[in-house]
């Protein structure tokens, strides 16, 4: 892979990682509800989970969708069902002071596994592998994964920081509840373009 290709890949990774999507909206909600420190496992789960996903997609998972188009349709259905569940959990979550010990952010493993049903993550991984590793050699797949690994975590972390900053404005339970409802609606809307594209 040439330097120009790596620069183009880095730009693609930055734009796709930092723009709104299910991961980033959930991180903003987590930062606002639980603070930055408690959101770190969620961020690491996204970052490392996505890198692992890119590697597996590059090493052959992409061929499943070519061979079985129905698999992509099933993935969309499962993704939308889980996104609706997550949106409901965010919208109905209690402020930390009311939630006590029952309220907790998404864990590292949950965030890593979520990448496999996150429609934006699939679109990013499939596009990155298709465009930047047409030959799908191991070395080119590892380069794509490494570039995403360096860019994704700081990009998604900025959303947790944004949520933490918003926490200052969400001191009243009513404001936080309204914020959570808005985040839940945005989470559903963020998946629309990917789920319902041809």
C-alpha positions in Angstrom: 0.0 0.0 0.0 1.4 3.4 -1.0 1.7 6.5 1.3 -1.1 8.2 -0.8 -3.4 5.2 -0.2 -2.6 5.2 3.5 -3.4 8.9 3.7 -6.6 8.4 1.9 -7.5 5.5 4.2 -6.7 7.6 7.3 -9.0 10.3 6.0 -11.7 7.7 5.4 -11.2 6.2 8.9 -11.3 9.6 10.6 -14.5 10.8 8.8 -16.3 7.5 9.3 -15.2 7.1 12.9 -16.0 10.6 14.1 -19.3 11.2 12.4 -22.6 10.4 14.2 -23.5 6.7 14.3 -24.7 4.2 16.9 -21.4 3.9 18.6 -20.8 7.6 19.0 -24.3 8.4 20.1 -24.2 5.7 22.7 -20.8 7.0 23.9 -22.2 10.5 24.3 -25.1 9.2 26.3 -22.8 7.1 28.4 -20.4 10.1 29.0 -23.4 12.2 30.1 -24.9 9.6 32.3 -21.8 7.8 33.8 -18.9 10.1 33.2 -15.7 9.6 31.1 -13.9 7.2 33.4 -16.8 4.7 33.6 -17.2 4.9 29.8 -13.6 3.9 29.0 -14.4 0.1 28.8 -17.1 1.0 26.3 -14.7 3.0 24.2 -12.0 0.3 24.2 -14.6 -2.3 23.3 -15.6 -0.3 20.2 -12.0 0.4 19.2 -10.6 -3.1 19.6 -13.8 -4.8 18.6 -13.9 -2.9 15.3 -10.2 -3.6 14.5 -10.9 -7.3 15.0 -14.0 -7.0 12.9 -12.0 -5.3 10.0 -9.4 -8.1 10.2 -12.0 -10.9 10.0 -13.9 -9.1 7.2 -10.7 -8.7 5.3 -9.7 -12.3 5.8 -13.0 -13.7 4.4 -16.2 -12.8 6.2 -17.0 -10.4 3.3 -17.4 -13.5 1.0 -20.3 -14.7 3.1 -22.3 -11.7 2.0 -21.3 -12.3 -1.6 -22.3 -16.0 -1.5 -25.4 -15.6 0.7 -27.2 -12.2 0.1 -29.9 -13.3 2.5 -27.3 -13.1 5.3 -27.1 -9.4 4.8 -30.8 -9.0 5.1 -30.9 -11.1 8.3 -28.1 -8.9 9.7 -30.2 -5.8 9.0 -33.2 -7.3 10.8 -31.1 -8.3 13.9 -29.3 -5.0 13.9 -32.5 -3.0 13.8 -34.1 -5.1 16.6 -31.1 -4.6 18.8 -30.8 -0.9 18.1 -34.5 -0.5 19.1 -33.7 -2.4 22.3 -30.7 -0.2 23.0 -32.7 3.0 22.2 -35.4 1.8 24.7 -32.7 1.2 27.4 -31.2 4.7 26.8 -34.6 6.4 26.8 -35.8 4.8 30.0 -32.5 4.9 31.9 -32.6 6.6 35.3 -30.3 9.4 36.3 -27.2 8.0 38.1 -28.4 9.3 41.5 -31.7 7.5 41.1 -30.3 4.3 39.5 -28.0 3.5 42.4 -26.1 0.3 41.7 -28.4 -0.9 39.0 -27.3 1.7 36.4 -24.1 0.8 34.6 -22.5 1.6 31.3 -22.0 -0.9 28.5 -19.1 -3.2 29.2 -16.0 -3.8 27.0 -17.3 -7.2 25.8 -20.8 -5.8 25.0 -19.3 -2.9 23.0 -16.9 -5.3 21.1 -19.7 -7.7 20.3 -22.0 -4.8 19.3 -19.8 -4.1 16.3 -21.0 -7.3 14.7 -24.6 -6.0 14.5 -23.8 -2.3 14.2 -24.9 -1.3 10.6 -22.5 1.6 10.4 -19.6 -0.6 11.5 -20.4 -3.1 8.8 -20.6 -0.4 6.2 -17.3 1.0 7.3 -15.5 -2.4 7.4 -16.9 -3.6 4.1 -16.1 -0.3 2.3 -12.6 -0.1 3.8 -11.8 -3.7 2.7 -13.4 -3.4 -0.7 -11.7 0.0 -1.5 -8.3 -0.2 0.2 -7.5 -3.9 0.0 -8.9 -5.1 -3.3 -6.4 -8.0 -3.3 -7.2 -8.8 0.3 -3.7 -9.8 1.1 -2.9 -10.3 4.8 -0.5 -7.3 4.9 -3.0 -4.9 3.4 -5.8 -6.1 5.7 -3.4 -5.6 8.7 -2.6 -2.1 7.5 -6.3 -1.2 7.2 -6.9 -2.6 10.7 -3.9 -0.7 12.1 -5.0 2.6 10.6 -8.5 2.2 12.1 -7.0 1.1 15.4 -5.0 4.4 15.6 -7.8 6.7 14.5 -11.0 5.1 15.8 -10.4 5.2 19.6 -9.5 8.9 19.8 -12.4 9.7 17.4 -15.0 7.8 19.4 -13.5 9.1 22.7 -14.3 12.6 21.6 -18.0 11.7 21.8 -17.6 10.5 25.4 -15.9 13.7 26.2 -18.7 15.7 24.6 -21.2 13.7 26.7 -19.2 14.5 29.8 -19.3 18.2 28.9 -23.0 18.0 28.4 -23.4 16.6 31.8 -22.9 20.1 33.2 -26.1 21.1 31.5 -28.0 18.0 32.5 -28.0 18.5 36.3 -31.8 18.2 36.6 -33.4 14.8 36.2 -35.9 16.2 33.7 -33.1 17.5 31.4 -31.2 14.3 31.6 -34.3 12.3 30.8 -35.1 14.5 27.8 -31.5 14.2 26.7 -31.7 10.4 26.9 -34.9 10.3 24.9 -33.3 12.5 22.3 -30.2 10.2 22.2 -32.5 7.2 21.8 -34.3 8.8 18.8 -31.0 9.8 17.2 -29.7 6.3 17.7 -32.6 4.9 15.7 -32.3 7.6 13.0 -28.5 7.1 12.7 -29.0 3.6 11.5 -31.7 4.5 8.9 -29.3 5.3 6.0 -27.4 2.1 6.3 -30.2 -0.2 7.1 -32.5 1.0 4.3 -30.0 1.6 1.6 -30.1 -0.7 -1.4 
